[in-house]
Amino acid sequence: MQALRGLVWLLVLQSLGEVLARGLSLPFPGPVVGMVLLLLALRWRLVREPVAVCADFLLSHLSLLFVPVGVGVMTHLSLVSQYGVRMLVVIVVSTLAGLAVTVLTLHLLRNRPGSGKPPPEEVPHA
């Protein structure tokens, strides 16, 4: 029964996020707004405990969620063989771009004034 309550909380928060995103014309998808609402709601035991039970159940059956993806790949195997190299290149390049942006952002945030760490000393020009 706890897992069912947790699933209800997840669905209610996702639906509420969808309503807020569409109703307020937010630039974020409804499920993202729902996840933010879930993050805020997890502070209360009334939400946290049932959602934890539901999450444990879903994680224990996570492999079942990959079956449709595997079937889709097998169904469209000709497309994968035709565009597989291009898809692999796009995945690798986008992953590296995401990592580079993350590193640069963290580097800039770490060296900004007020971050608690003194900025590197500059070498005087001759």
C-alpha positions in Angstrom: 0.0 0.0 0.0 2.9 2.4 0.7 4.3 1.9 -2.8 0.9 2.8 -4.3 0.8 6.0 -2.2 4.3 6.8 -3.4 3.2 6.3 -7.0 0.2 8.5 -6.4 2.5 11.2 -5.1 4.8 10.9 -8.1 1.9 11.2 -10.5 0.2 14.0 -8.7 3.4 16.1 -8.6 4.1 15.4 -12.2 0.6 16.4 -13.2 0.8 19.5 -11.1 4.1 20.4 -12.8 2.5 19.9 -16.2 -0.4 22.1 -15.2 1.9 24.8 -13.9 4.2 24.7 -16.9 1.3 25.0 -19.4 -0.8 27.4 -17.3 2.1 29.8 -16.6 3.7 29.3 -20.0 7.0 28.3 -18.3 10.0 27.6 -20.5 10.5 24.2 -18.8 8.7 21.0 -19.5 6.0 19.9 -17.0 7.9 16.8 -15.8 10.9 19.0 -14.9 8.7 21.3 -12.9 7.2 18.2 -11.3 10.6 17.0 -10.3 11.4 20.4 -8.7 8.1 20.1 -6.8 9.0 16.5 -5.8 12.4 17.8 -4.5 10.6 20.3 -2.3 8.0 17.8 -1.2 10.6 15.2 -0.1 11.2 17.3 3.0 8.0 15.9 4.6 7.8 12.4 5.9 4.3 12.1 4.5 5.7 12.2 1.0 9.2 10.9 1.6 8.4 7.5 3.0 5.9 6.3 0.4 8.0 7.7 -2.5 11.0 5.8 -1.1 9.1 2.5 -1.1 7.8 3.2 -4.6 11.3 4.1 -5.8 12.8 0.9 -4.3 10.1 -1.1 -6.2 10.7 0.7 -9.5 14.5 0.3 -9.1 14.2 -3.4 -8.4 12.3 -3.7 -11.7 14.4 -1.2 -13.7 15.5 -3.8 -16.3 11.9 -4.3 -17.4 11.9 -0.6 -18.5 14.7 -1.3 -21.0 12.7 -4.0 -22.9 10.8 -1.6 -25.1 14.0 0.2 -26.0 15.6 -3.1 -27.0 12.6 -4.1 -29.0 12.7 -0.7 -30.8 16.3 -1.1 -31.7 15.7 -4.6 -33.0 12.6 -3.4 -35.0 14.7 -0.6 -36.6 17.9 -2.5 -37.0 18.2 -1.3 -40.6 18.3 2.3 -39.5 20.8 1.5 -36.8 23.1 -0.2 -39.4 22.6 2.7 -41.8 23.1 5.6 -39.3 24.9 3.8 -36.5 28.3 5.5 -37.0 26.7 8.9 -37.3 24.7 8.3 -34.1 27.8 7.1 -32.3 29.8 10.3 -33.4 26.9 12.5 -32.3 26.7 10.8 -28.9 30.5 11.0 -28.3 30.7 14.7 -29.4 27.7 15.8 -27.4 29.0 14.0 -24.3 32.4 15.6 -24.7 30.7 19.0 -25.2 28.6 18.6 -22.1 31.7 17.6 -20.1 33.7 20.6 -21.4 30.9 23.0 -20.5 30.6 21.5 -17.1 34.4 21.8 -16.5 34.5 25.4 -17.7 31.5 26.4 -15.6 32.9 24.8 -12.5 36.3 26.5 -13.2 34.7 29.9 -13.6 32.5 29.5 -10.4 35.5 28.3 -8.4 37.7 31.3 -9.3 35.1 34.0 -9.0 35.4 36.6 -6.2 33.7 35.6 -3.0 34.0 31.9 -3.6 36.3 31.6 -0.5 39.4 30.8 -2.6 41.8 33.6 -3.5 42.1 34.1 -7.3 45.4 33.0 -8.9 48.1 35.7 -8.8 48.8 37.5 -12.0 52.3 37.6 -13.4 53.3 41.3 -14.0 54.0 42.2 -17.6 57.5 43.6 -18.5 
